[in-house]
Amino acid sequence: MSSALATRRIEAELLDSLPAADPRAIRSRRDLALINALMFQPAIMAGLLRAQMPAGRARILEIGCGDGSFMLSVARRLRHSAADVDLVLLDRVDLVAAPRVAAFAALGWRVEIVTGDVFAFVDKPDIGGFDIVSANLFLHHFSDRALQMLFQSLRRLAPVVVAAEPRRTRVAVWATALLGAIGANAVSRHDAAASVRAGFYGRELSGLWPQDCADRIEERGIGPFTHVFSVTRADGRGP
C-alpha cells in the first residue's frame, strides 16, 4: 500500500453546499462529466452492469444520480444489450432535465426521478425490489459506519449492487492538481482531491458489507483512478 493514502479522510465537498443554479455549480457539474469521461467511468459502469443485467426487463436504481448525465452515457453504451429498463434516479436535489428523460426514453429506458435522502428511501417498505443498485462516485461521501448501514439496506433491496468510486492513491491525488489544465474550476479541483482522499483501496468496502452471508464480492482497482465494488447476493444472479 505504499502508493495508497493510509486512511480515508472525509471532507465536505463544495458542490454539495452550492445552490443548484449557482454558476459555479453549473460549471462544476460540466467539469464532472468531463472528469468521468477521462476516468472512463461510463465504460467501467457499463461493463459492470452488462455482466449483471437480467434477461428481459430490468429495474435499476441509481443512488446519487446527479443530473442524470452519467447514467445516460452508460445507457447509450448498453443500448444493444439493455433496451427494456425501468430506471429510478435518486438524489437529494432534482437536476434531471426533461430532455435527458426523453433521451433515456429513446433508448427504451423508462425513468422515474426521486428526490430525497438515500437512507430514508432505501428503507421505505413500499418501493419494491430492484434487479441492480448502482452508484458512481457516491459512496465515498459516507463514513464507514454509514456505509455499513446503507449496505444492510441495499442487500435487502436488490440481488446486485455495483459501484465505481475514487481510488485512494497518491497518484490520483497528484492528478487532481492537473485538472486546471482542462479548465476545471476551483470547486471541481477542490472536490476532486477531497473525493480521492475519501476514496477506497484494497478490500475496504468488502469489509463493510454484511459479514453473515455468502455473497459473491468483487473489489479491485481499474486503472490509476477507479475503485470497483460489485456484489451478487448469494441467492441472486451473477455472471
Number of C-alpha atoms within 10 A of each C-alpha: 8 7 10 17 20 13 12 18 16 16 15 12 17 17 18 11 9 14 12 15 10 11 11 18 20 15 17 21 20 16 20 18 17 14 18 15 14 11 17 15 23 24 16 17 24 18 14 19 24 16 11 21 22 16 9 10 13 17 20 22 24 21 24 22 26 20 20 21 20 18 22 18 18 19 24 17 17 18 14 9 13 21 20 17 20 18 21 19 23 23 21 15 17 17 16 16 11 9 9 15 18 14 14 22 15 13 18 16 24 17 18 12 17 17 14 14 14 15 14 9 17 21 15 11 9 8 10 10 17 20 20 24 24 23 19 23 20 18 23 24 18 15 13 16 10 13 18 17 14 20 18 15 17 21 18 14 22 21 22 28 27 23 24 27 25 29 29 29 23 16 15 21 21 12 15 20 13 12 19 12 7 10 12 22 16 15 18 26 19 18 20 23 22 22 28 29 25 23 28 28 23 15 16 14 21 15 11 17 20 15 9 6 9 11 18 14 18 14 20 16 19 15 10 15 22 26 23 23 23 21 24 22 19 14 10 13 13 15 7
